[in-house]
Amino acid sequence: MSGNKIGGQKSAAKILAKDPTFYSRIGSKGGQKSSPTKGFGDNRERAAAAGRIAGKLSKRGHKYLRTENGFNYYIFKATGEEVKFPVKD
Protein backbone atom coordinates (compact mmCIF):
# COMPACT_ATOMS: atom_id res chain seq x y z
CA MET A 1 0.00 0.00 0.00
CA SER A 2 1.35 3.40 -0.92
CA GLY A 3 1.65 6.35 1.41
CA ASN A 4 3.23 8.76 -1.06
CA LYS A 5 3.97 9.22 -4.76
CA ILE A 6 7.03 6.96 -4.84
CA GLY A 7 5.21 4.19 -2.99
CA GLY A 8 2.32 4.47 -5.44
CA GLN A 9 4.65 4.15 -8.40
CA LYS A 10 6.30 1.06 -6.89
CA SER A 11 2.93 -0.46 -6.15
CA ALA A 12 1.68 0.18 -9.71
CA ALA A 13 4.87 -1.32 -11.18
CA LYS A 14 4.49 -4.47 -9.04
CA ILE A 15 0.84 -4.89 -10.06
CA LEU A 16 1.67 -4.42 -13.76
CA ALA A 17 4.52 -6.94 -13.50
CA LYS A 18 2.05 -9.58 -12.30
CA ASP A 19 -0.81 -8.64 -14.68
CA PRO A 20 -0.21 -6.14 -17.53
CA THR A 21 -3.96 -5.82 -18.19
CA PHE A 22 -4.95 -5.19 -14.55
CA TYR A 23 -5.89 -1.53 -14.83
CA SER A 24 -7.76 -1.90 -18.14
CA ARG A 25 -9.62 -4.90 -16.73
CA ILE A 26 -10.80 -3.14 -13.57
CA GLY A 27 -11.65 -0.02 -15.59
CA SER A 28 -13.86 -1.99 -17.95
CA LYS A 29 -15.64 -3.60 -14.99
CA GLY A 30 -16.56 -0.17 -13.69
CA GLY A 31 -17.89 0.87 -17.09
CA GLN A 32 -20.02 -2.25 -17.38
CA LYS A 33 -21.51 -1.82 -13.91
CA SER A 34 -23.15 1.53 -14.65
CA SER A 35 -26.89 1.24 -14.94
CA PRO A 36 -28.65 3.49 -17.48
CA THR A 37 -32.03 2.98 -15.79
CA LYS A 38 -31.26 4.65 -12.47
CA GLY A 39 -31.69 8.32 -11.72
CA PHE A 40 -31.82 10.39 -14.89
CA GLY A 41 -30.08 7.71 -16.97
CA ASP A 42 -33.25 6.59 -18.73
CA ASN A 43 -34.74 10.01 -19.41
CA ARG A 44 -32.40 12.70 -20.73
CA GLU A 45 -35.25 15.16 -21.34
CA ARG A 46 -36.22 14.97 -17.66
CA ALA A 47 -32.60 15.52 -16.64
CA ALA A 48 -32.33 18.56 -18.89
CA ALA A 49 -35.56 20.02 -17.52
CA ALA A 50 -34.39 19.57 -13.93
CA GLY A 51 -31.06 21.18 -14.76
CA ARG A 52 -32.79 24.18 -16.33
CA ILE A 53 -34.95 24.71 -13.26
CA ALA A 54 -32.04 24.32 -10.85
CA GLY A 55 -29.97 26.75 -12.89
CA LYS A 56 -32.72 29.34 -12.76
CA LEU A 57 -33.01 28.89 -8.99
CA SER A 58 -29.33 29.61 -8.46
CA LYS A 59 -28.14 32.08 -5.83
CA ARG A 60 -30.24 35.23 -5.65
CA GLY A 61 -32.12 34.14 -8.76
CA HIS A 62 -35.45 33.35 -7.14
CA LYS A 63 -37.89 34.56 -4.55
CA TYR A 64 -40.03 32.38 -2.30
CA LEU A 65 -43.74 33.10 -2.71
CA ARG A 66 -45.83 30.61 -0.74
CA THR A 67 -46.46 27.00 0.24
CA GLU A 68 -49.73 25.31 -0.62
CA ASN A 69 -50.92 21.75 -1.27
CA GLY A 70 -47.49 20.28 -0.51
CA PHE A 71 -45.54 22.53 -2.91
CA ASN A 72 -43.27 25.53 -2.44
CA TYR A 73 -43.80 28.22 -5.06
CA TYR A 74 -40.97 30.46 -6.28
CA ILE A 75 -40.68 33.21 -8.87
CA PHE A 76 -37.60 33.64 -11.07
CA LYS A 77 -36.38 37.20 -10.76
CA ALA A 78 -34.95 37.37 -14.27
CA THR A 79 -38.00 36.07 -16.16
CA GLY A 80 -40.90 36.47 -13.73
CA GLU A 81 -41.81 32.82 -14.31
CA GLU A 82 -43.43 30.98 -11.40
CA VAL A 83 -42.36 27.42 -10.56
CA LYS A 84 -43.36 24.89 -7.91
CA PHE A 85 -41.29 22.26 -6.09
CA PRO A 86 -42.56 19.51 -3.78
CA VAL A 87 -41.95 20.16 -0.09
CA LYS A 88 -39.36 17.77 1.32
CA ASP A 89 -40.27 15.99 4.55
N, C-alpha and C positions, 0 to 999 in steps of 0.2 A: 504494500500500500504506500502511496506516495504522500509526502508531507510538503513537498516543494516542487519546483519546476524540474530540477535534475532527477529527483526520485520518480516523477511522472514519466520522464523520458525513458528512464531505465525500465520502468514497469511496462511501458508500451512496447519497447524493444523486446523484452522477454516474452510478452504475449504474442507478438508477431513472429518470433522465432518458433514458437510452438504451432501456431495456426495463422498463416498469412492472410486468410480470409475472415478473421475474427471480427474486425470492425465492420466490414461490409455485411457480414451475416447478421450481426446484432442490429445494424441499422435497418436492414430490410425487414426484420421482425417487427420493429417499431412501426414501419410504414404499413405493414399488413394488418396490424392490430387496430388501426384507426377505423372507427365506425362512422359511415356517412349518414346514419339514421338517427344520431343523437344530437340534441341541441338544434342548431340551425343548419346542420349538415344536409338535411333532406329538403330544405326550402330556402333557397338563396333570396327569393323575393322578400320573404318574411324577415330575413337577416338584414337586408338592405333597408327595409322600412323601419326596423328597430334602430338601426344605426342613424338614420336620418332624424328620427325623433330625439334620440339621445344627444345628437350633435346640436340640435336646436335648443335643447334644455341645458346647454353648457353653462358655465359660470356667468352669472348676471344676465343670462339670456332669457329668463322666464320669470313670471310672477304668479304666485299661488293665488287662486281665486276662491275656491270653496271645496268642501267634501260633501258628496251626496250619493246615496245608493251604492256605497262601497267603492267609490272612485274619487280620486283627487283631481281637480280641474286646474289647469295652468293656462296662461296666455303667453305666447311668444312675443317678446318686446319688439323684435325686428319686423315681424309680419302681421302681428295682431291675431294670428290664428290661435284658436282654443283647442286644447288637447286634453284627454283624460287618461289617467293611469290607475290601475287597481290599487287599492290600499293594501299594504303588506301587513300581515298579522304579527 
